[in-house]
Amino acid sequence: CEPLRITQPGVSLSSATTSMAHVVTSSTEPAGRCLISIEAQEVVVRSIHFEIDSGNKSESPEKGAAQNSVCLSVKGDANPEVIECSFTAKHGYGIEIRDSSSPSIQNCEISHSSCGIHVRGHSTPVVRGSRIHHCHDACMKLSDDCGGLVENNSMEDSFEAGIVASGRSTTAINGNSLHNTTGCGFLLLDSTTVSCSQNEVVGKHINGVQAGEDSDITFQNNKIIASEGSGIVVHDSARGSFFANDVKGTKMAGVGVRDLANPLMCGN
């Protein structure tokens, strides 16, 4: 079936006003589809559960790239408020935020997905007070030239990392708890210049933060506890400023710098 496209401004969806209180697709839903696509401004979505039980990755005939099914896609210049909703996308994305959209995601739960939230393009979302957990890849991926704010969220039980930032992303990532992220708490790549402040990385993980390639981040006043590897790893040609971070109980190094990396470290 085709996704529900919201293209008119001012639409409001909630469990009290629509029969969509529980949205589920069949197991035969093609990869690359989404349940709802929001493409208009001033849309409000509240207290709806989205679930897509499909998402076997398929090859795009145009680009030969794997596609993912998506519960909710926000695109264009849309700026919806998504409040107290829940999302499950077995092999896909809970929420995809793209183009120049600027949604507000508040007090939501995204679980049992390949990636909880994928932000890309020039989008500038605010993601606040939400719980993202049991994601096969990462709880959040920030890519391309995206910005925005990721604040006071709980991210748990991912396989690759809690947050992966790449491209030229500039997102501010503040006050989040990353727990049992397996690989890294933060994996920062390409030319990202994200800023990370007052976050906590605890539980099972290898490196608390791993900054590589040409990244140039600001990482300050964060807490990293009991890394299996190192608390902070900076490598390749990465730069960045690392100030006043509390790194405890690592099994290897508290801070590791290698290759051509040239970070500024102070007060850690």
N, C-alpha and C positions, 0 to 999 in steps of 0.2 A: 504494500500500500504506500501511497505518497505521504510525505510528512505533512503535518499541519503547519502551514506558513502563516505567520501573523505579520501582515503588511500594513495594517491600519493602526494609527496611533491611538493611545488611550484605552486599549483593551485590557481587561482585568480577568484573570482566571484564578479560581480558588476551589478548594474542595467543597465550599459552601454554595458555589454558583455554577458548578459544572459537574457533569458525570465523569470527568476525567480524574477522579480522586485516586484511581489506580490505573496507570497506563502501562500496558504490557504488549509487546509484539510477539509474534510467533517465532519459533526456533528456525523458521525458514526465511526470516527477514534478511535481505541481501546486505552484505557488508557495504559500507560507505553510505548507508542511509541514516537519517535521523528521525526521531519521533516528532519533535517540534523545532521549527526554525523561526526565531524572532528577528524581524527585519524592520521594525518600526520603533518609534520613540514613545516614551511614557507608558510602557506596558508593565503591568504588575502580575506576577505569578506567585501564588501563596499556597502553601500546605498541600502540595500535590506530590504523589510518588510516581517517579518515572522508572520503568524497568525495560531493558531490552536484552532478551536472551538469545543472542545470535552472535554476530561479530566475528565469525571465522574470517580471517583476513583474506581478501581476494586481490588479484593483481589488476591494477588499472590498465586498460588497453592503451590509453594515451601515453602514460608515463612509465608503465611497468612498476608502479609503486604500490605498496600495500595500502589499503584503505581501511578505516575503522568505522564501525557503527557508532552513533552518537545519540545520547538521550536528548540533550538540548543544545542547539547551535544558536549562537548569537552573532549576527553579522551586519555588515553595512555600517551605518552610524547609529544603530539601535542602542538604547540606554535603559534596558528594563531593570526593575527591581525583582529579584528572585529571593523569596523569603520563606524560610522554614519548609523547604522542599527536600525530598530525598531522591537519590539517583543510584541505579545499579545497571552497569553495562558489562556483561560478562567478559567479553573480549574487546570492548571498545572504550570510548570516552564517556565519562559522566556528563561533562559540560565542555563544549568547544567554544572559545571566544576568539573572534577573528576580525579581520578588516580594521575598521576604525571605531569599533563598538566600545562602549563604556558601561557595561552592566554593573550593578551592585548585587553581589551574592552574599546573603546574610543568614546566619544560623541554619545552614543547610547541612545535610549528611550525604556524602558520596562514598560508595563502598563497592567492593568486589568488581573492580573494573581494571582494564589495562592501565589506564591513566585517569585519575580523578578529574582534573581540570587541565585542559591544554589551552594556553593563551598564545596567540601569534598575531602576525601582522603589526599594525600600529595601534592595536587596542589598548585601552587603559582601564581595566576593571578595578573594582574594589571588592576583595574577597575577605570577609570578616566574620569571626565567631563561628566558623564551620568546622565540622569533623570530616576528615578524609582518610579512609583506612582500607586495608586489604586490597592494595593495587599492585598488579603484577609488575609493572614498570616503575612508575613514579607517582607520587600523590599529585604533584603539580609539575607541568612543563611550561617554561617561559621561553619563547623563541622569537626570532625575527627582530622587529624594532618595538616590541611591546613595552609598556610602562605600567603605571597603576600602583596599587597598594595591596599587599597581602599581610593581614594583621590579625593577631590573636586567634589563630586557628590551631587545631590539633591534627597532626598528621602521623598516622601509625601504620605499621605492618606493610611496608612496601618492599619490593625486591631489588630495584636498581638504586633508588635514592628517594629521600623525602621530597626534595625540590631539585629539578634540573633546569638551569638557566643557560641559554646559548644565544647565538646570533648577536645582535646589538641591544639586547634587552636592558632596560633601565629600572626595573621594578624595585620599589621599596618593600623589604620583607622584614617585618617587625613583630616581636612578641609572640612568635609561634613556638609550639612544642612539637618536636620531631622525635618519635619514639619507635624503636625497632625498625629502622629503615634499611637494614641488611647491608647494602653496599656503602653508601655515603649518606650523611645527613643532607649536605648540600653538594651538588656536582655542578661546577661552574666552568663553562667552556666557551670557545670561540672568542668573540670580542665583547662579551657581556660586561656591563658596568653596574650591575645591581648593587644595592646597599642592604646589608643585613645587620640588624641591631636587636639586642635583647631577646634573641631566640635561644632555645635550649635543645641540645641533641643528647638524648639518653637512650638507654636500652641497647639492643643488639645492632651494631654497625661496625664497619671497618674503619673508615676515616670520617671524622666529624665534618670537615669541609675539605673538598679537593678542588683547587683552582688551577686550571691548566690552559694551554694554548695561549691566546692573546688576551685573556680576561684581565680586567682592571677594576677590581671590586673594592668596596668599603665594607669591612667586617669588624664590628666593634660592640663591646659589652655583651658578648654572647657567652653561653655556658656549654661546654662540651665535656661529657663525663664518660669514662670507661670505654674508650675506643679500643677495638681489637687491634687496629693499626696505629695511626697517628691522629692526634686531635686536629691539626691543621697541616695540610700538604699543599705546597705551591710548586708548580713545575712547568716545563716547557718554557715559554717566554712570558709567562704571567707576571703581572705587577700587582698593584693593589695596596691598600692600607689596612693593617690588622692592629687594632688598638684595644687594650683593656679587656681582653677575652680571658675567661676562666677555664683552663683546660686541666682536667684531673684524671688520674687513674688510667692513662693510656698504656698499652702493652709495648708499644714501640717508642716513637718520639712524641713529645708534646707538640713540637713544631718541626716540620721537615721541609727544606728548600733544596731544589735540585735543578739540573739542566741550566737554562739561561734565565731562570726566574729572578726577578729583582723586586721583591716586595718591601714595603716599609713596615717594620714591626716595632711596636712601642707599648710597654706596660702590660704585656700578656703574662 
